[in-house]
Amino acid sequence: MKSISLVLGANRATLSGPRSKQHRVRQNARAFAKWLRRAGFGVNKWTNVTNKHFAAVARQMQEEGKGDGRIAEIFSAARDLCKAYGNTGISPTNDVFDVRRGSIANANSKAVAPAFVQGAIDKLENELGYEYGPRCAAQIRLQWELGLRREESAKVDLVSDWDREGRSLLVQYGTKGGRPRTLINLSDKQQEALERALPYISQSDRPGIHNLMPSEMGDKWQEKLSYAAKLCGFTKRESGWTLHSNRHERFHRMYVEHTGFQPPNQHPSVEAFQQAAHDKAGDEWPRLDAEARDEIEVTAGHSAGRRDVSDAYLGSSQ
C-alpha cells in the first residue's frame, strides 16, 4: 500500500508545539492518508501532495457523510505535514475545496427526495451486475427509515439488539464517539426495514456481534457501499445527495410529524419560517419546535438541547 509511506512520514515528521498537539496532528494526518487512499490515490510522499488530492479527500469524506468541521480538522493536520516537508503549495483556505467550517445551521436542506431514495433502493435490489446490491439496498433503507449513520447501518446487531415485540433498537456499534442510543416506538415501516435486513446478517470478526457486513470483510465493506451509491447516482456529484442525506430526510420527517409544519431550512428566511409556523400552530409553534428538536437530537445520538445538532439538520428557528 503506497499510502503507508504517508503514514510513516506523519510518524517521523518534525513538528513543533506541545506533544499533545503533535499527537493530534499525526493522528489526523494519518486519517488524511487513509481517506486519500480510499479516494483512489497512491501518493507516497507529502512533498507530492497537491490541491487535487485535498479536493479528492473532501469529496470522498462528504460522500461518506463526514461534516465540514471534521474535514477541516484533517486538512489542518495535512497542511502541517506538507509544510514540515517543505510543500507550501496547498491552498491556505478550504473554500476552494467546497469545505466551509462553522456554517452548521444549513441554509438549504440536505434531505434526500423520498422518490429518489426509493428509486435507488429498487435499483440496487434488482441489480444483477453487482453481487452486493441487495445487501446495500437493505442498509440504505435502514439509513432512510431509522436515521442510522452509514457505519451504524453496517454494524447494527439485529440478533441481540432489536426487540421486535417491544419495537425498539439498541444502536451501539459504529456510533459517533462510541455513544450508544436506543430507538423506541418503531413504526411499522421501520420494523419492516429491519425485517428486510435480516437475510444479510453475518458473523463478524468480533465474536457475538451479528452485523450486516459480509463475513471477514470488516471496514472494507464501506468501499463496497460507496460503489453501490455510485451505481445508483447517490453521490454529491451525480445527484447532489449522499448517503448521509438519508439521515437528513429522516429527521425532516420527524420534525414535520411532530410539529405539523416544515422546518426552517424549507423556507427562504427565519422570518418566513416563523410566520409559516405561527400560521399553522399559533403561539404553540415554539413549544412544538423545541419538543421536535429534543427528540431529534436524542435520536441522532446526542443530548436533548444540542441545538447545534438539530440546526445542522433543520436550520435555525431563531
C-alpha positions, 0 to 999 in steps of 0.5 A, a space after each residue: 500500500 503506497 499510502 503507508 509511506 504517508 503514514 510513516 512520514 506523519 510518524 517521523 515528521 518534525 513538528 513543533 508545539 506541545 506533544 499533545 498537539 503533535 499527537 493530534 496532528 499525526 493522528 489526523 494526518 494519518 486519517 488524511 492518508 487513509 481517506 486519500 487512499 480510499 479516494 483512489 490515490 497512491 501518493 507516497 510522499 507529502 512533498 507530492 501532495 497537491 490541491 487535487 488530492 485535498 479536493 479528492 479527500 473532501 469529496 470522498 469524506 462528504 460522500 461518506 457523510 463526514 461534516 465540514 468541521 471534521 474535514 477541516 480538522 484533517 486538512 489542518 493536520 495535512 497542511 502541517 505535514 506538507 509544510 514540515 516537508 517543505 510543500 507550501 503549495 496547498 491552498 491556505 483556505 478550504 473554500 476552494 475545496 467546497 469545505 466551509 467550517 462553522 456554517 452548521 445551521 444549513 441554509 438549504 436542506 440536505 434531505 434526500 427526495 423520498 422518490 429518489 431514495 426509493 428509486 435507488 433502493 429498487 435499483 440496487 435490489 434488482 441489480 444483477 451486475 453487482 453481487 452486493 446490491 441487495 445487501 446495500 439496498 437493505 442498509 440504505 433503507 435502514 439509513 432512510 427509515 431509522 436515521 442510522 449513520 452509514 457505519 451504524 447501518 453496517 454494524 447494527 446487531 439485529 440478533 441481540 439488539 432489536 426487540 421486535 415485540 417491544 419495537 425498539 433498537 439498541 444502536 451501539 456499534 459504529 456510533 459517533 464517539 462510541 455513544 450508544 442510543 436506543 430507538 423506541 416506538 418503531 413504526 411499522 415501516 421501520 420494523 419492516 426495514 429491519 425485517 428486510 435486513 435480516 437475510 444479510 446478517 453475518 458473523 463478524 470478526 468480533 465474536 457475538 456481534 451479528 452485523 450486516 457486513 459480509 463475513 471477514 470483510 470488516 471496514 472494507 465493506 464501506 468501499 463496497 457501499 460507496 460503489 453501490 451509491 455510485 451505481 445508483 447516482 447517490 453521490 454529491 456529484 451525480 445527484 447532489 445527495 449522499 448517503 448521509 442525506 438519508 439521515 437528513 430526510 429522516 429527521 425532516 420527517 420527524 420534525 414535520 410529524 411532530 410539529 405539523 409544519 416544515 422546518 426552517 431550512 424549507 423556507 427562504 428566511 427565519 422570518 418566513 419560517 416563523 410566520 409559516 409556523 405561527 400560521 399553522 400552530 399559533 403561539 404553540 409553534 415554539 413549544 412544538 419546535 423545541 419538543 421536535 428538536 429534543 427528540 431529534 437530537 436524542 435520536 441522532 445520538 446526542 443530548 436533548 438541547 444540542 441545538 447545534 445538532 438539530 440546526 445542522 439538520 433543520 436550520 435555525 428557528 431563531 
